[in-house]
Amino acid sequence: DDEGQWKAPFYFIQGADPQFGLMKAWAIGDCDNGGDEWGEEIKLTEQAVQAINQLNPKPKFFVLCGDLIHGMPG
């Protein structure tokens, strides 16, 4: 309930275009048909979450804009 009435200063984080699958597609040079693996993107996302969790003060929220995925595994 207190968060709905927040009146103090705050900050948030904006992320954009994680494009899961794009790193492999770009690496193999086939951005139209590649992108069936997300391993590198997952590793980088975990690193980002760890870094965000270490911030002080903590951000109130995280906004993700843009393309979430480039290609689906399988």
C-alpha positions as CSV (number, residue, x, y, z in Angstrom):
1,D,0.0,0.0,0.0
2,D,2.8,2.4,0.8
3,E,4.3,2.1,-2.7
4,G,1.1,3.3,-4.3
5,Q,1.6,6.6,-2.4
6,W,5.3,7.0,-2.9
7,K,6.3,10.6,-2.7
8,A,10.0,10.5,-2.1
9,P,12.7,10.7,-4.8
10,F,13.4,7.4,-6.6
11,Y,15.1,6.1,-9.7
12,F,14.5,3.2,-12.1
13,I,16.5,1.4,-14.7
14,Q,15.6,1.2,-18.4
15,G,16.9,-1.7,-20.5
16,A,16.4,-2.0,-24.2
17,D,16.6,-4.7,-26.9
18,P,18.0,-7.8,-25.2
19,Q,17.1,-9.6,-28.5
20,F,17.7,-13.1,-27.1
21,G,19.1,-15.2,-29.9
22,L,20.7,-12.4,-31.8
23,M,24.3,-12.9,-30.6
24,K,24.5,-16.4,-32.2
25,A,22.7,-15.2,-35.3
26,W,25.2,-12.3,-35.7
27,A,28.2,-14.6,-34.9
28,I,27.3,-17.1,-37.6
29,G,26.3,-14.3,-40.0
30,D,22.7,-15.5,-40.5
31,C,20.4,-13.0,-38.8
32,D,17.3,-14.2,-40.7
33,N,17.6,-17.9,-39.7
34,G,20.0,-18.1,-36.8
35,G,19.4,-17.3,-33.2
36,D,18.4,-20.7,-31.9
37,E,20.6,-20.4,-28.7
38,W,20.2,-18.0,-25.8
39,G,23.2,-19.1,-23.7
40,E,25.3,-15.9,-24.0
41,E,22.3,-13.6,-23.5
42,I,21.2,-15.5,-20.4
43,K,24.7,-15.3,-18.9
44,L,24.8,-11.5,-19.6
45,T,21.3,-11.0,-18.2
46,E,22.2,-12.9,-15.0
47,Q,25.3,-10.6,-14.7
48,A,23.1,-7.5,-15.2
49,V,20.6,-8.7,-12.5
50,Q,23.5,-9.3,-10.1
51,A,24.8,-5.8,-10.7
52,I,21.4,-4.2,-10.3
53,N,20.8,-6.1,-7.0
54,Q,24.0,-4.6,-5.7
55,L,22.9,-1.0,-6.2
56,N,22.3,1.2,-3.2
57,P,19.7,2.6,-3.2
58,K,17.9,0.0,-5.1
59,P,15.9,1.1,-8.1
60,K,12.1,1.1,-7.6
61,F,11.5,-0.7,-10.9
62,F,13.0,-1.9,-14.2
63,V,11.5,-1.1,-17.6
64,L,12.4,-3.2,-20.5
65,C,11.8,-1.6,-23.9
66,G,12.3,-2.9,-27.4
67,D,12.7,-6.4,-28.7
68,L,12.9,-9.2,-26.1
69,I,13.8,-12.0,-28.5
70,H,15.3,-12.4,-31.9
71,G,14.9,-16.1,-32.4
72,M,13.4,-19.0,-30.4
73,P,15.3,-22.1,-29.4
74,G,14.0,-25.2,-31.1
